[in-house]
């Protein structure tokens, strides 16, 4: 995509050895997730004839439940220290950073203070015991947007702490735990908090019905195929027109042949006619990367410019997008 390797942080539990080689050649920051990856990177280092700077990913207890223990090396059990010993023993890698991602949609700023405190203490333990210079501390992401989690009573404006509150906790923890004059690079991965409010989904009511329990239901032309995060968020819903009539609890279904295709189970909506457009927000985080081609083609994505004009930034799909990579074996073709 034209991004320089030196500007890329390479995370994740599955990094093919071919990708690790490219990352090492181009100077990307590689955060090791497991012991097998240490072995893979040592093979890459041997092939390239040089030592490779790496980070390691940690997981730890910061009071968040469920604890994200799937990724990286556990700090409390001593596994992370064992990983450092393994890297040192191999002699082909240089440990230069620590990475951790404590979870997603974290609404407790104090968790980041605990994370920073543990990471800084581990940094000094590594430097004292093994002689490495830990140049960066990557505290990951997980900061929430102004979306609303299902099951929460308070609105996001009340429940979600401000960015300043997170910054205060992180900076104070750094100030309290770093040695005077020691300033490692701090890396944050706060994509959701930055981009979630940048996107809206516009869908159209195609039909309505009454369910056996008496609730009103609407069928829209967009469902969880386009709005995957509807499984855990309760979105803001706006209408494209003024509608007269009493609001009542309504279900908004998508177009898919699955009972789980529900955009909202209890939206307070007035009586809507076919053709009414529903605007869901904020939907900028994770939906476009997780959408799917199940039953429905994916639609246009447009950008509203500063002057109010609209530009298509991704064209809607058609059958050729589905078929173009399919191949029929020669022996199955009809004469």
N, C-alpha and C positions, 0 to 999 in steps of 0.2 A: 504493500500500500504506500510505499515511499517513505515510511518512517525509518529513520536510522536505527541501527541496532543499539547504539549507545543510549537511545531514548526509550528502549523497550525493557519492561520488567516481565520476565518469563516465569509465571507461576503455574500451578496445577499438578494433579496427581499423575497425569499421563503425558510425558514428554518423550516422543519417539527419539531414538538415538540420533537419527538423521537431523531432526529439528535441534537437538542439543548441539550438534556439530555446527550448524548454521549460526545458532545463537552465540556460540563460543568464538567463531570466526569474526562475527560482526560486533562483538563487544557488548552484547545484551547482558543485563543483570539476571542471572539464573538463581532462583531460590529453590534449593533441593527439598523434595517432599519426603523421600524415603531412602532406605539404605541401598536398594537396587539402583537408584539414580546416582548414588555416589560411585558405584562400580561403573555405570555407563559413562559418567563424566571422566573418570580416570582413563577409560579406553579412548575417549575423544582427545583428552590431553596428550596421551601417548601418540596418537595418530598425528596430532598437530605439532607435536614436539615442543610443547610449552605448558607451563602451569596456567590454570584457569582460575580466575577470581570467582567466588561463588558466595551466595548467602544460604542460610538454612531457614526453613519454615518451622515455626514453633506452634504448639497448641498448649493451652494452659487454663487454669481455673481463675476466672475473673468475676465469678458470681453470676454469670449468665447461664441460664438453663433453657434448652439443652446445651451442654458444652460442646463446642465444635472440636471433637477429638479425632475426626477422620483424617484431617490433613496435617502433614508435618510430623515433627517429633515432640513427644510430650515432655514438658519441662519438669513437672513435679516428680515424675517417676524416675528421672535420671536418664531417660532415653535420649534427650537432646544433648546431654553431656557425652553420652556414648557416641553419638553421631560426630561430635567435634573430635573425639579421640580417634575415630575411624578415619576422618579426613586427614588429621595430622599424621597418622600412621602411614597412610597411602603416599603422602609426599607429592602428589600431583596436582592438588587443589589448594587454593589459598582462601581461607574463610575471611570475608570482608564485610559481612552484613547479616542482620537478623530480620526476619519477616514473621508477622503473625496477623491472622484475620480471625477475630474472636466470634464472629457471627454476622447475622444480617438484621437490619432494621432494629438496631440497638437503641433503646430509649432511655438508657441509664448512663449518663456521662461518666459516672464514677468508675464504670467498668474499664474505660480507657485509661484512667489514672492508674488502676491496678496493673493493667497490661504494660504500660510504660515503665512503671516501677520494677516489675519483674524482668522486663527486657533489658533495662539498664544494668541491673544487678548481674544478670547473666553475661552481659557484655564485658563487665569488669572481671568476672570469674574467668572467662575465656582468655582475656588479654593477659591476666596474671599467670594462668597455668600453662598457656600454650604459645604465648608471644604473638598472637595475631593482633592486627589493628582493625577493630570493627568500625568501618567508615560510615555505615548507614543503619538506621533503625526504621523499618517499614511497619507501621502499625495497622496497615490494611484499610478496609473500608467498613461498611456496615452502618454508616450514619443514615438515619431515616429521612425520607422526604416528608412532604405535607400530606401524604396519603393517609388513609384510615384503615387500620387493621380490623378485620372482622372480629367481633366479640369485645371490642373496646367501647366503653361508655362515653368517655370524654371526646370532644372533637379534636382534630389534629392541632389546631391553634393553641389548645390548652395542654394536650398530652405531650406533644413533641417538643423537646428542649430546643433552644436556639443554637445555631452554630457557635455563637460566642460562648455558651455554656460548655460545649465540648472542648473548644479551644482553651478555655480557662483551666479545665481539668488536666488536659494534656500538657500545657505549658508549665503549670504548677508542678506536676509530677516530674517533668524534665528538670526544672529548677531545683527541686528537692533532692534529686538522686544523681545528677551528673556532677562530676568533679569540676572544680573551678577551672575555666579555660578549655574544657573539653566540649566540643560542639560537633557531634556526628550529624550527618545529614538526616533530616526527618522526612520520610516519605508517607504520603496519605493516598488512599485509593477510594475517593468519595464520589464515585460516578453517579449513584442514584440521587444523592442530595443535590447534585448539580443539574442533572438532565431530566428528572422525572416530570417536572412542571412544564417542560418545553413542548409536550405533545398532547394532542387530544384525539380521541376516536369518535368519528361521526358515523352513526348507523341509522338505518331507516326501519320504522315499524312496518312489517309486512302483513300482520294478521293479529287478531286478538281472540280470546276465548275465556270461558269460565272453567276453573278447575273444580273437581268434586268437592273440595272443602270450601268453595265459595269465592276463593280469591280470583282476582282478575289477572290474566296472563297475557303478555305480549310476545310475539315472535319477531325478532329483529334479524337483519341480514348480516350481522356480525356476532360471533360467539367466542368461546374459549379458543377457537382456532386463531383468532387475532388478539384476544385479550386474555392471555394465559394467566396473568396475575389476578384475575377475577376469583380464583380459588381462595385467595387470602386477603384481598382488599375489598372494601366497600367504597366504590367510587362516587364522586360528585356526578350527578346527572342533571343536565340542563336541556331545555327544549328549544327548538328553532322558532317557536311561535308562542303567542299567548293563547292559553286554553282555559275556557270557562268550565267550571264544574268542581265538585268536591274531590279532594285527594283521597285515595284509598290504597292500602297496602297491595302492591302488585308484584308479580314475578316477571322478570325480563329474561326470556330464553333466547338462545342463539339459533342458527339454522341447522345445526348438526343433528344427526340421528343418534344422539346419546343423551341419556337422562341427566348427565352431569353438566350439560351445556347450559349453564345458568350464569348470566351476567350480574343479576341482583335478585335475591330471594324476597325482599320486602321493601321495594322502593315505593315511596309515597308519590303517586302520580294521579293527575286528573284523567278523565276519559280521553283517550288518544285515538285519533283517526289513523287509518292506513296512510302511509306517506309522511307521518310526523318523524322528524329527525331527532335522535337522542345524542347528546354530546357528553361523552365520558371523559373525566380528567381526575388527577394527572396520570398519564399512561406512558410517560417517556422512558421508563426504566424496564428493560428486559422483555417487553412485549414483541418488538420487532425482531429480536434475536431468537425468540422462542415460538414465533408463529408457525403455522403448519398448513400444508395443502390437503386438508382432509375435507372432502365433499365440495368445498368452495375454493375458487381461485382467490389469491391474495390481491387486494385492491391497490389503487394509486396511493402513493404517499406524496403529499404536497407540502410545500413550505410557504408560509405567509411572510412576505418580505416587509421591510420597514415602511415602504410606501403603500402597503395594503394590497399589492399585487400578489398573485399566486403562481408558483412555479412547481411543476411536477419534478420530484427528485427521485422517484422510483415508479416506473410504469406498472400498471396492473398486469396481471398474468393472463395467459390464455392456454389452450390445450398444448400449444407447441412447447411451452415451458415445462410441461409435465412429460412430454414424449421425447424431447430432444436427446436425452441421454439413454434412452431405452434401445436395446438391440435384440433383434429376433435371430436366434441361431439358424444357420443356413439350412440345416436338415429339418427344420420345422416350417420352412417357407413352402407355400403351395406353388405348384408349377403354374 
